[in-house]
């Protein structure tokens, strides 16, 4: 009986290991499986609320620190509140079509999804970005076009998702660790300090770097509102 159990355990363990290796093998990995994997993560992390400390460092030597609260309703809907010394300075909202920044003692700024840029917050932050990209950056989810990606193994024992202008690097835990954006816009986004939240893991440190600025986001607390 014990012998039979050991044989069953070995076969089961081998099967699980085989399936995991298959998932990380670019030759056998189907794009549809990958899309489903990240779609499940997106849905699991809807209604995610983050309290963060955000630091901005600019190429001219100036830097700023703020407290920011992010509320991600879904892939295309986000609200951001910006505080300094517990005073709310601004509030940003986008529904994936239109975006508005309401500022203390200043006129509102309005944008459409087609011309949305981080410059809406300040002229120093020059990076064209879509709402869906912003929500996925905060959740640690790749935003490549899954239909166009090429999948390669990388030195992290994970995989790279490559399309014409975005390379997303994932480690062996399928955690996104770096996104390299090139072409008309250029940026490197790094992710670290993954922590469990529900049945998913999210990065508690995110760094966005361009030739004009560096933005560092440190998550103080995270919760999924029901």
Biotite code that builds the C-alpha atoms (Angstrom):
import biotite.structure as struc

atoms = struc.array([
    struc.Atom([0.000, 0.000, 0.000], chain_id="A", res_id=1, res_name="UNK", atom_name="CA", element="C"),
    struc.Atom([2.814, 2.372, 0.942], chain_id="A", res_id=2, res_name="UNK", atom_name="CA", element="C"),
    struc.Atom([4.590, 1.521, -2.310], chain_id="A", res_id=3, res_name="UNK", atom_name="CA", element="C"),
    struc.Atom([1.487, 2.339, -4.348], chain_id="A", res_id=4, res_name="UNK", atom_name="CA", element="C"),
    struc.Atom([1.100, 5.657, -2.498], chain_id="A", res_id=5, res_name="UNK", atom_name="CA", element="C"),
    struc.Atom([4.730, 6.615, -3.208], chain_id="A", res_id=6, res_name="UNK", atom_name="CA", element="C"),
    struc.Atom([4.309, 5.812, -6.908], chain_id="A", res_id=7, res_name="UNK", atom_name="CA", element="C"),
    struc.Atom([1.114, 7.933, -7.002], chain_id="A", res_id=8, res_name="UNK", atom_name="CA", element="C"),
    struc.Atom([2.886, 10.827, -5.223], chain_id="A", res_id=9, res_name="UNK", atom_name="CA", element="C"),
    struc.Atom([5.822, 10.726, -7.644], chain_id="A", res_id=10, res_name="UNK", atom_name="CA", element="C"),
    struc.Atom([3.524, 10.644, -10.682], chain_id="A", res_id=11, res_name="UNK", atom_name="CA", element="C"),
    struc.Atom([1.386, 13.486, -9.326], chain_id="A", res_id=12, res_name="UNK", atom_name="CA", element="C"),
    struc.Atom([4.391, 15.677, -8.487], chain_id="A", res_id=13, res_name="UNK", atom_name="CA", element="C"),
    struc.Atom([5.899, 14.982, -11.890], chain_id="A", res_id=14, res_name="UNK", atom_name="CA", element="C"),
    struc.Atom([2.624, 15.938, -13.570], chain_id="A", res_id=15, res_name="UNK", atom_name="CA", element="C"),
    struc.Atom([2.389, 19.261, -11.684], chain_id="A", res_id=16, res_name="UNK", atom_name="CA", element="C"),
    struc.Atom([6.021, 20.100, -12.413], chain_id="A", res_id=17, res_name="UNK", atom_name="CA", element="C"),
    struc.Atom([5.503, 19.188, -16.053], chain_id="A", res_id=18, res_name="UNK", atom_name="CA", element="C"),
    struc.Atom([2.482, 21.475, -16.345], chain_id="A", res_id=19, res_name="UNK", atom_name="CA", element="C"),
    struc.Atom([4.401, 24.356, -14.747], chain_id="A", res_id=20, res_name="UNK", atom_name="CA", element="C"),
    struc.Atom([7.360, 23.852, -17.097], chain_id="A", res_id=21, res_name="UNK", atom_name="CA", element="C"),
    struc.Atom([4.937, 23.715, -20.010], chain_id="A", res_id=22, res_name="UNK", atom_name="CA", element="C"),
    struc.Atom([3.438, 27.029, -18.924], chain_id="A", res_id=23, res_name="UNK", atom_name="CA", element="C"),
    struc.Atom([6.885, 28.638, -18.958], chain_id="A", res_id=24, res_name="UNK", atom_name="CA", element="C"),
    struc.Atom([7.918, 26.997, -22.220], chain_id="A", res_id=25, res_name="UNK", atom_name="CA", element="C"),
    struc.Atom([7.445, 29.463, -25.096], chain_id="A", res_id=26, res_name="UNK", atom_name="CA", element="C"),
    struc.Atom([7.084, 26.597, -27.577], chain_id="A", res_id=27, res_name="UNK", atom_name="CA", element="C"),
    struc.Atom([4.021, 25.132, -25.873], chain_id="A", res_id=28, res_name="UNK", atom_name="CA", element="C"),
    struc.Atom([2.534, 28.226, -24.233], chain_id="A", res_id=29, res_name="UNK", atom_name="CA", element="C"),
    struc.Atom([-0.595, 29.421, -26.023], chain_id="A", res_id=30, res_name="UNK", atom_name="CA", element="C"),
    struc.Atom([-1.340, 33.136, -26.203], chain_id="A", res_id=31, res_name="UNK", atom_name="CA", element="C"),
    struc.Atom([-4.955, 32.396, -25.245], chain_id="A", res_id=32, res_name="UNK", atom_name="CA", element="C"),
    struc.Atom([-3.779, 30.736, -22.008], chain_id="A", res_id=33, res_name="UNK", atom_name="CA", element="C"),
    struc.Atom([-1.609, 33.736, -21.213], chain_id="A", res_id=34, res_name="UNK", atom_name="CA", element="C"),
    struc.Atom([-4.455, 36.169, -21.934], chain_id="A", res_id=35, res_name="UNK", atom_name="CA", element="C"),
    struc.Atom([-6.776, 34.194, -19.652], chain_id="A", res_id=36, res_name="UNK", atom_name="CA", element="C"),
    struc.Atom([-4.150, 34.133, -16.891], chain_id="A", res_id=37, res_name="UNK", atom_name="CA", element="C"),
    struc.Atom([-3.794, 37.917, -16.851], chain_id="A", res_id=38, res_name="UNK", atom_name="CA", element="C"),
    struc.Atom([-7.495, 38.557, -17.433], chain_id="A", res_id=39, res_name="UNK", atom_name="CA", element="C"),
    struc.Atom([-8.212, 36.586, -14.255], chain_id="A", res_id=40, res_name="UNK", atom_name="CA", element="C"),
    struc.Atom([-5.664, 38.726, -12.412], chain_id="A", res_id=41, res_name="UNK", atom_name="CA", element="C"),
    struc.Atom([-7.245, 41.928, -13.751], chain_id="A", res_id=42, res_name="UNK", atom_name="CA", element="C"),
    struc.Atom([-10.712, 40.888, -12.605], chain_id="A", res_id=43, res_name="UNK", atom_name="CA", element="C"),
    struc.Atom([-9.430, 39.725, -9.200], chain_id="A", res_id=44, res_name="UNK", atom_name="CA", element="C"),
    struc.Atom([-7.816, 43.151, -8.677], chain_id="A", res_id=45, res_name="UNK", atom_name="CA", element="C"),
    struc.Atom([-10.813, 45.283, -9.665], chain_id="A", res_id=46, res_name="UNK", atom_name="CA", element="C"),
    struc.Atom([-11.849, 47.687, -6.893], chain_id="A", res_id=47, res_name="UNK", atom_name="CA", element="C"),
    struc.Atom([-8.256, 47.785, -5.685], chain_id="A", res_id=48, res_name="UNK", atom_name="CA", element="C"),
    struc.Atom([-7.447, 50.699, -3.383], chain_id="A", res_id=49, res_name="UNK", atom_name="CA", element="C"),
    struc.Atom([-3.866, 51.745, -2.686], chain_id="A", res_id=50, res_name="UNK", atom_name="CA", element="C"),
    struc.Atom([-2.428, 54.247, -0.225], chain_id="A", res_id=51, res_name="UNK", atom_name="CA", element="C"),
    struc.Atom([1.020, 55.263, -1.411], chain_id="A", res_id=52, res_name="UNK", atom_name="CA", element="C"),
    struc.Atom([3.969, 57.599, -1.046], chain_id="A", res_id=53, res_name="UNK", atom_name="CA", element="C"),
    struc.Atom([5.047, 58.930, -4.437], chain_id="A", res_id=54, res_name="UNK", atom_name="CA", element="C"),
    struc.Atom([8.365, 60.660, -5.118], chain_id="A", res_id=55, res_name="UNK", atom_name="CA", element="C"),
    struc.Atom([9.117, 62.566, -8.339], chain_id="A", res_id=56, res_name="UNK", atom_name="CA", element="C"),
    struc.Atom([12.700, 63.346, -9.361], chain_id="A", res_id=57, res_name="UNK", atom_name="CA", element="C"),
    struc.Atom([13.252, 65.543, -12.432], chain_id="A", res_id=58, res_name="UNK", atom_name="CA", element="C"),
    struc.Atom([16.236, 65.983, -14.736], chain_id="A", res_id=59, res_name="UNK", atom_name="CA", element="C"),
    struc.Atom([16.687, 69.597, -13.591], chain_id="A", res_id=60, res_name="UNK", atom_name="CA", element="C"),
    struc.Atom([17.342, 68.426, -10.023], chain_id="A", res_id=61, res_name="UNK", atom_name="CA", element="C"),
    struc.Atom([13.926, 69.274, -8.553], chain_id="A", res_id=62, res_name="UNK", atom_name="CA", element="C"),
    struc.Atom([11.999, 66.630, -6.615], chain_id="A", res_id=63, res_name="UNK", atom_name="CA", element="C"),
    struc.Atom([8.623, 66.393, -4.898], chain_id="A", res_id=64, res_name="UNK", atom_name="CA", element="C"),
    struc.Atom([6.906, 64.001, -2.520], chain_id="A", res_id=65, res_name="UNK", atom_name="CA", element="C"),
    struc.Atom([3.161, 63.400, -2.179], chain_id="A", res_id=66, res_name="UNK", atom_name="CA", element="C"),
    struc.Atom([0.726, 60.998, -0.604], chain_id="A", res_id=67, res_name="UNK", atom_name="CA", element="C"),
    struc.Atom([-1.501, 59.498, -3.268], chain_id="A", res_id=68, res_name="UNK", atom_name="CA", element="C"),
    struc.Atom([-4.561, 57.286, -3.031], chain_id="A", res_id=69, res_name="UNK", atom_name="CA", element="C"),
    struc.Atom([-5.429, 55.169, -6.047], chain_id="A", res_id=70, res_name="UNK", atom_name="CA", element="C"),
    struc.Atom([-8.780, 53.501, -6.583], chain_id="A", res_id=71, res_name="UNK", atom_name="CA", element="C"),
    struc.Atom([-8.958, 51.149, -9.563], chain_id="A", res_id=72, res_name="UNK", atom_name="CA", element="C"),
    struc.Atom([-12.537, 50.266, -10.414], chain_id="A", res_id=73, res_name="UNK", atom_name="CA", element="C"),
    struc.Atom([-11.674, 48.216, -13.507], chain_id="A", res_id=74, res_name="UNK", atom_name="CA", element="C"),
    struc.Atom([-9.216, 48.243, -16.396], chain_id="A", res_id=75, res_name="UNK", atom_name="CA", element="C"),
    struc.Atom([-10.482, 51.558, -17.782], chain_id="A", res_id=76, res_name="UNK", atom_name="CA", element="C"),
    struc.Atom([-11.626, 53.431, -14.699], chain_id="A", res_id=77, res_name="UNK", atom_name="CA", element="C"),
    struc.Atom([-9.403, 55.009, -12.032], chain_id="A", res_id=78, res_name="UNK", atom_name="CA", element="C"),
    struc.Atom([-9.519, 57.749, -9.412], chain_id="A", res_id=79, res_name="UNK", atom_name="CA", element="C"),
    struc.Atom([-6.410, 59.336, -7.912], chain_id="A", res_id=80, res_name="UNK", atom_name="CA", element="C"),
    struc.Atom([-6.319, 61.696, -4.930], chain_id="A", res_id=81, res_name="UNK", atom_name="CA", element="C"),
    struc.Atom([-3.138, 63.674, -4.273], chain_id="A", res_id=82, res_name="UNK", atom_name="CA", element="C"),
    struc.Atom([-2.247, 65.022, -0.814], chain_id="A", res_id=83, res_name="UNK", atom_name="CA", element="C"),
    struc.Atom([0.503, 67.109, 0.766], chain_id="A", res_id=84, res_name="UNK", atom_name="CA", element="C"),
    struc.Atom([0.612, 67.365, 4.558], chain_id="A", res_id=85, res_name="UNK", atom_name="CA", element="C"),
    struc.Atom([-2.858, 65.752, 4.598], chain_id="A", res_id=86, res_name="UNK", atom_name="CA", element="C"),
    struc.Atom([-4.312, 68.523, 2.428], chain_id="A", res_id=87, res_name="UNK", atom_name="CA", element="C"),
    struc.Atom([-5.925, 67.285, -0.793], chain_id="A", res_id=88, res_name="UNK", atom_name="CA", element="C"),
    struc.Atom([-4.311, 69.216, -3.641], chain_id="A", res_id=89, res_name="UNK", atom_name="CA", element="C"),
    struc.Atom([-5.869, 67.475, -6.603], chain_id="A", res_id=90, res_name="UNK", atom_name="CA", element="C"),
    struc.Atom([-8.184, 64.709, -7.727], chain_id="A", res_id=91, res_name="UNK", atom_name="CA", element="C"),
    struc.Atom([-7.947, 62.874, -11.048], chain_id="A", res_id=92, res_name="UNK", atom_name="CA", element="C"),
    struc.Atom([-10.598, 60.673, -12.624], chain_id="A", res_id=93, res_name="UNK", atom_name="CA", element="C"),
    struc.Atom([-10.702, 58.765, -15.905], chain_id="A", res_id=94, res_name="UNK", atom_name="CA", element="C"),
    struc.Atom([-13.379, 56.449, -17.272], chain_id="A", res_id=95, res_name="UNK", atom_name="CA", element="C"),
    struc.Atom([-11.345, 55.277, -20.257], chain_id="A", res_id=96, res_name="UNK", atom_name="CA", element="C"),
    struc.Atom([-12.845, 57.897, -22.575], chain_id="A", res_id=97, res_name="UNK", atom_name="CA", element="C"),
    struc.Atom([-12.535, 61.203, -20.749], chain_id="A", res_id=98, res_name="UNK", atom_name="CA", element="C"),
    struc.Atom([-10.255, 62.332, -17.945], chain_id="A", res_id=99, res_name="UNK", atom_name="CA", element="C"),
    struc.Atom([-10.413, 65.289, -15.573], chain_id="A", res_id=100, res_name="UNK", atom_name="CA", element="C"),
    struc.Atom([-7.957, 66.741, -13.070], chain_id="A", res_id=101, res_name="UNK", atom_name="CA", element="C"),
    struc.Atom([-9.509, 68.950, -10.392], chain_id="A", res_id=102, res_name="UNK", atom_name="CA", element="C"),
    struc.Atom([-6.916, 71.135, -8.626], chain_id="A", res_id=103, res_name="UNK", atom_name="CA", element="C"),
    struc.Atom([-7.015, 73.287, -5.529], chain_id="A", res_id=104, res_name="UNK", atom_name="CA", element="C"),
    struc.Atom([-7.451, 76.973, -6.466], chain_id="A", res_id=105, res_name="UNK", atom_name="CA", element="C"),
    struc.Atom([-6.932, 76.218, -10.179], chain_id="A", res_id=106, res_name="UNK", atom_name="CA", element="C"),
    struc.Atom([-9.075, 75.504, -13.210], chain_id="A", res_id=107, res_name="UNK", atom_name="CA", element="C"),
    struc.Atom([-9.891, 71.911, -14.058], chain_id="A", res_id=108, res_name="UNK", atom_name="CA", element="C"),
    struc.Atom([-7.890, 70.157, -16.764], chain_id="A", res_id=109, res_name="UNK", atom_name="CA", element="C"),
    struc.Atom([-9.739, 67.889, -19.192], chain_id="A", res_id=110, res_name="UNK", atom_name="CA", element="C"),
    struc.Atom([-8.414, 65.322, -21.648], chain_id="A", res_id=111, res_name="UNK", atom_name="CA", element="C"),
    struc.Atom([-9.726, 62.544, -23.845], chain_id="A", res_id=112, res_name="UNK", atom_name="CA", element="C"),
    struc.Atom([-8.261, 59.056, -23.914], chain_id="A", res_id=113, res_name="UNK", atom_name="CA", element="C"),
    struc.Atom([-6.677, 59.802, -27.301], chain_id="A", res_id=114, res_name="UNK", atom_name="CA", element="C"),
    struc.Atom([-4.438, 62.576, -25.950], chain_id="A", res_id=115, res_name="UNK", atom_name="CA", element="C"),
    struc.Atom([-4.026, 61.487, -22.331], chain_id="A", res_id=116, res_name="UNK", atom_name="CA", element="C"),
    struc.Atom([-0.535, 62.189, -21.007], chain_id="A", res_id=117, res_name="UNK", atom_name="CA", element="C"),
    struc.Atom([0.927, 62.306, -17.504], chain_id="A", res_id=118, res_name="UNK", atom_name="CA", element="C"),
    struc.Atom([1.490, 65.991, -18.284], chain_id="A", res_id=119, res_name="UNK", atom_name="CA", element="C"),
    struc.Atom([-2.103, 66.466, -17.119], chain_id="A", res_id=120, res_name="UNK", atom_name="CA", element="C"),
    struc.Atom([-0.631, 66.416, -13.579], chain_id="A", res_id=121, res_name="UNK", atom_name="CA", element="C"),
    struc.Atom([2.313, 68.712, -14.351], chain_id="A", res_id=122, res_name="UNK", atom_name="CA", element="C"),
    struc.Atom([4.164, 69.762, -17.504], chain_id="A", res_id=123, res_name="UNK", atom_name="CA", element="C"),
    struc.Atom([7.274, 68.015, -16.140], chain_id="A", res_id=124, res_name="UNK", atom_name="CA", element="C"),
    struc.Atom([5.671, 64.565, -16.457], chain_id="A", res_id=125, res_name="UNK", atom_name="CA", element="C"),
    struc.Atom([5.827, 63.954, -20.198], chain_id="A", res_id=126, res_name="UNK", atom_name="CA", element="C"),
    struc.Atom([4.690, 60.401, -20.953], chain_id="A", res_id=127, res_name="UNK", atom_name="CA", element="C"),
    struc.Atom([1.733, 59.501, -23.190], chain_id="A", res_id=128, res_name="UNK", atom_name="CA", element="C"),
    struc.Atom([-0.291, 56.798, -21.455], chain_id="A", res_id=129, res_name="UNK", atom_name="CA", element="C"),
    struc.Atom([-3.702, 55.199, -21.652], chain_id="A", res_id=130, res_name="UNK", atom_name="CA", element="C"),
    struc.Atom([-5.930, 54.642, -18.645], chain_id="A", res_id=131, res_name="UNK", atom_name="CA", element="C"),
    struc.Atom([-5.766, 50.871, -19.107], chain_id="A", res_id=132, res_name="UNK", atom_name="CA", element="C"),
    struc.Atom([-1.965, 51.040, -19.091], chain_id="A", res_id=133, res_name="UNK", atom_name="CA", element="C"),
    struc.Atom([-1.955, 53.087, -15.889], chain_id="A", res_id=134, res_name="UNK", atom_name="CA", element="C"),
    struc.Atom([-4.311, 50.692, -14.073], chain_id="A", res_id=135, res_name="UNK", atom_name="CA", element="C"),
    struc.Atom([-2.250, 47.693, -15.181], chain_id="A", res_id=136, res_name="UNK", atom_name="CA", element="C"),
    struc.Atom([1.023, 49.331, -14.135], chain_id="A", res_id=137, res_name="UNK", atom_name="CA", element="C"),
    struc.Atom([-0.348, 49.730, -10.611], chain_id="A", res_id=138, res_name="UNK", atom_name="CA", element="C"),
    struc.Atom([-1.548, 46.106, -10.534], chain_id="A", res_id=139, res_name="UNK", atom_name="CA", element="C"),
    struc.Atom([1.639, 44.633, -11.983], chain_id="A", res_id=140, res_name="UNK", atom_name="CA", element="C"),
    struc.Atom([0.000, 43.372, -15.170], chain_id="A", res_id=141, res_name="UNK", atom_name="CA", element="C"),
    struc.Atom([1.619, 43.481, -18.652], chain_id="A", res_id=142, res_name="UNK", atom_name="CA", element="C"),
    struc.Atom([-0.091, 45.734, -21.192], chain_id="A", res_id=143, res_name="UNK", atom_name="CA", element="C"),
    struc.Atom([1.356, 44.308, -24.392], chain_id="A", res_id=144, res_name="UNK", atom_name="CA", element="C"),
    struc.Atom([-0.988, 43.547, -27.258], chain_id="A", res_id=145, res_name="UNK", atom_name="CA", element="C"),
    struc.Atom([-1.447, 39.820, -26.602], chain_id="A", res_id=146, res_name="UNK", atom_name="CA", element="C"),
    struc.Atom([-2.392, 39.120, -30.225], chain_id="A", res_id=147, res_name="UNK", atom_name="CA", element="C"),
    struc.Atom([0.961, 40.438, -31.440], chain_id="A", res_id=148, res_name="UNK", atom_name="CA", element="C"),
    struc.Atom([3.365, 39.188, -28.778], chain_id="A", res_id=149, res_name="UNK", atom_name="CA", element="C"),
    struc.Atom([6.360, 36.950, -29.239], chain_id="A", res_id=150, res_name="UNK", atom_name="CA", element="C"),
    struc.Atom([7.179, 34.791, -26.216], chain_id="A", res_id=151, res_name="UNK", atom_name="CA", element="C"),
    struc.Atom([10.765, 34.028, -25.206], chain_id="A", res_id=152, res_name="UNK", atom_name="CA", element="C"),
    struc.Atom([12.434, 32.493, -22.170], chain_id="A", res_id=153, res_name="UNK", atom_name="CA", element="C"),
    struc.Atom([14.580, 34.860, -20.108], chain_id="A", res_id=154, res_name="UNK", atom_name="CA", element="C"),
    struc.Atom([17.432, 34.668, -17.600], chain_id="A", res_id=155, res_name="UNK", atom_name="CA", element="C"),
    struc.Atom([14.958, 34.872, -14.678], chain_id="A", res_id=156, res_name="UNK", atom_name="CA", element="C"),
    struc.Atom([13.618, 31.380, -15.531], chain_id="A", res_id=157, res_name="UNK", atom_name="CA", element="C"),
    struc.Atom([10.509, 33.198, -16.658], chain_id="A", res_id=158, res_name="UNK", atom_name="CA", element="C"),
    struc.Atom([9.375, 34.636, -19.969], chain_id="A", res_id=159, res_name="UNK", atom_name="CA", element="C"),
    struc.Atom([9.525, 37.876, -21.946], chain_id="A", res_id=160, res_name="UNK", atom_name="CA", element="C"),
    struc.Atom([6.449, 39.140, -23.800], chain_id="A", res_id=161, res_name="UNK", atom_name="CA", element="C"),
    struc.Atom([7.665, 41.077, -26.825], chain_id="A", res_id=162, res_name="UNK", atom_name="CA", element="C"),
    struc.Atom([5.795, 43.189, -29.326], chain_id="A", res_id=163, res_name="UNK", atom_name="CA", element="C"),
    struc.Atom([6.930, 46.029, -31.587], chain_id="A", res_id=164, res_name="UNK", atom_name="CA", element="C"),
    struc.Atom([7.533, 48.575, -28.785], chain_id="A", res_id=165, res_name="UNK", atom_name="CA", element="C"),
    struc.Atom([6.947, 46.875, -25.409], chain_id="A", res_id=166, res_name="UNK", atom_name="CA", element="C"),
    struc.Atom([8.999, 44.162, -23.697], chain_id="A", res_id=167, res_name="UNK", atom_name="CA", element="C"),
    struc.Atom([7.523, 42.767, -20.466], chain_id="A", res_id=168, res_name="UNK", atom_name="CA", element="C"),
    struc.Atom([9.803, 40.613, -18.320], chain_id="A", res_id=169, res_name="UNK", atom_name="CA", element="C"),
    struc.Atom([8.220, 38.045, -15.975], chain_id="A", res_id=170, res_name="UNK", atom_name="CA", element="C"),
    struc.Atom([10.058, 35.898, -13.447], chain_id="A", res_id=171, res_name="UNK", atom_name="CA", element="C"),
    struc.Atom([9.496, 32.236, -12.559], chain_id="A", res_id=172, res_name="UNK", atom_name="CA", element="C"),
    struc.Atom([6.550, 33.203, -10.330], chain_id="A", res_id=173, res_name="UNK", atom_name="CA", element="C"),
    struc.Atom([4.895, 34.962, -13.287], chain_id="A", res_id=174, res_name="UNK", atom_name="CA", element="C"),
    struc.Atom([5.465, 38.289, -11.501], chain_id="A", res_id=175, res_name="UNK", atom_name="CA", element="C"),
    struc.Atom([6.082, 41.253, -13.774], chain_id="A", res_id=176, res_name="UNK", atom_name="CA", element="C"),
    struc.Atom([9.514, 42.669, -12.914], chain_id="A", res_id=177, res_name="UNK", atom_name="CA", element="C"),
    struc.Atom([10.233, 45.100, -15.756], chain_id="A", res_id=178, res_name="UNK", atom_name="CA", element="C"),
    struc.Atom([8.555, 46.755, -18.737], chain_id="A", res_id=179, res_name="UNK", atom_name="CA", element="C"),
    struc.Atom([10.677, 48.443, -21.402], chain_id="A", res_id=180, res_name="UNK", atom_name="CA", element="C"),
    struc.Atom([8.793, 50.843, -23.678], chain_id="A", res_id=181, res_name="UNK", atom_name="CA", element="C"),
    struc.Atom([10.448, 52.169, -26.840], chain_id="A", res_id=182, res_name="UNK", atom_name="CA", element="C"),
    struc.Atom([9.480, 54.007, -30.003], chain_id="A", res_id=183, res_name="UNK", atom_name="CA", element="C"),
    struc.Atom([7.643, 57.360, -29.922], chain_id="A", res_id=184, res_name="UNK", atom_name="CA", element="C"),
    struc.Atom([7.608, 57.133, -26.133], chain_id="A", res_id=185, res_name="UNK", atom_name="CA", element="C"),
    struc.Atom([10.385, 55.725, -23.992], chain_id="A", res_id=186, res_name="UNK", atom_name="CA", element="C"),
    struc.Atom([10.287, 54.484, -20.404], chain_id="A", res_id=187, res_name="UNK", atom_name="CA", element="C"),
    struc.Atom([11.453, 51.696, -18.118], chain_id="A", res_id=188, res_name="UNK", atom_name="CA", element="C"),
    struc.Atom([9.063, 50.481, -15.414], chain_id="A", res_id=189, res_name="UNK", atom_name="CA", element="C"),
    struc.Atom([10.438, 48.292, -12.616], chain_id="A", res_id=190, res_name="UNK", atom_name="CA", element="C"),
    struc.Atom([8.437, 46.293, -10.063], chain_id="A", res_id=191, res_name="UNK", atom_name="CA", element="C"),
    struc.Atom([9.537, 44.735, -6.759], chain_id="A", res_id=192, res_name="UNK", atom_name="CA", element="C"),
    struc.Atom([8.414, 43.741, -3.243], chain_id="A", res_id=193, res_name="UNK", atom_name="CA", element="C"),
    struc.Atom([5.473, 41.583, -4.339], chain_id="A", res_id=194, res_name="UNK", atom_name="CA", element="C"),
    struc.Atom([3.010, 40.793, -1.577], chain_id="A", res_id=195, res_name="UNK", atom_name="CA", element="C"),
    struc.Atom([-0.036, 38.575, -1.442], chain_id="A", res_id=196, res_name="UNK", atom_name="CA", element="C"),
    struc.Atom([-3.439, 40.238, -1.705], chain_id="A", res_id=197, res_name="UNK", atom_name="CA", element="C"),
    struc.Atom([-6.338, 37.827, -1.792], chain_id="A", res_id=198, res_name="UNK", atom_name="CA", element="C"),
    struc.Atom([-5.480, 35.164, -4.370], chain_id="A", res_id=199, res_name="UNK", atom_name="CA", element="C"),
    struc.Atom([-3.068, 37.442, -6.233], chain_id="A", res_id=200, res_name="UNK", atom_name="CA", element="C"),
    struc.Atom([0.245, 39.206, -5.608], chain_id="A", res_id=201, res_name="UNK", atom_name="CA", element="C"),
    struc.Atom([0.878, 42.878, -6.337], chain_id="A", res_id=202, res_name="UNK", atom_name="CA", element="C"),
    struc.Atom([4.066, 44.980, -6.378], chain_id="A", res_id=203, res_name="UNK", atom_name="CA", element="C"),
    struc.Atom([4.504, 47.307, -3.404], chain_id="A", res_id=204, res_name="UNK", atom_name="CA", element="C"),
    struc.Atom([7.317, 49.210, -5.133], chain_id="A", res_id=205, res_name="UNK", atom_name="CA", element="C"),
    struc.Atom([6.993, 50.574, -8.686], chain_id="A", res_id=206, res_name="UNK", atom_name="CA", element="C"),
    struc.Atom([9.529, 52.783, -10.413], chain_id="A", res_id=207, res_name="UNK", atom_name="CA", element="C"),
    struc.Atom([8.886, 54.637, -13.690], chain_id="A", res_id=208, res_name="UNK", atom_name="CA", element="C"),
    struc.Atom([11.911, 56.160, -15.379], chain_id="A", res_id=209, res_name="UNK", atom_name="CA", element="C"),
    struc.Atom([12.231, 58.301, -18.510], chain_id="A", res_id=210, res_name="UNK", atom_name="CA", element="C"),
    struc.Atom([14.951, 60.671, -19.699], chain_id="A", res_id=211, res_name="UNK", atom_name="CA", element="C"),
    struc.Atom([13.008, 63.570, -18.110], chain_id="A", res_id=212, res_name="UNK", atom_name="CA", element="C"),
    struc.Atom([11.768, 62.200, -14.794], chain_id="A", res_id=213, res_name="UNK", atom_name="CA", element="C"),
    struc.Atom([11.726, 59.331, -12.338], chain_id="A", res_id=214, res_name="UNK", atom_name="CA", element="C"),
    struc.Atom([8.605, 58.412, -10.376], chain_id="A", res_id=215, res_name="UNK", atom_name="CA", element="C"),
    struc.Atom([8.822, 56.040, -7.418], chain_id="A", res_id=216, res_name="UNK", atom_name="CA", element="C"),
    struc.Atom([5.631, 54.589, -5.924], chain_id="A", res_id=217, res_name="UNK", atom_name="CA", element="C"),
    struc.Atom([5.763, 52.866, -2.541], chain_id="A", res_id=218, res_name="UNK", atom_name="CA", element="C"),
    struc.Atom([2.530, 51.232, -1.406], chain_id="A", res_id=219, res_name="UNK", atom_name="CA", element="C"),
    struc.Atom([1.738, 51.681, 2.277], chain_id="A", res_id=220, res_name="UNK", atom_name="CA", element="C"),
    struc.Atom([-1.489, 49.692, 2.275], chain_id="A", res_id=221, res_name="UNK", atom_name="CA", element="C"),
    struc.Atom([-3.634, 47.819, -0.231], chain_id="A", res_id=222, res_name="UNK", atom_name="CA", element="C"),
    struc.Atom([-7.183, 46.499, -0.048], chain_id="A", res_id=223, res_name="UNK", atom_name="CA", element="C"),
    struc.Atom([-9.790, 45.126, -2.443], chain_id="A", res_id=224, res_name="UNK", atom_name="CA", element="C"),
    struc.Atom([-13.157, 46.690, -1.679], chain_id="A", res_id=225, res_name="UNK", atom_name="CA", element="C"),
    struc.Atom([-16.186, 44.467, -2.111], chain_id="A", res_id=226, res_name="UNK", atom_name="CA", element="C"),
])
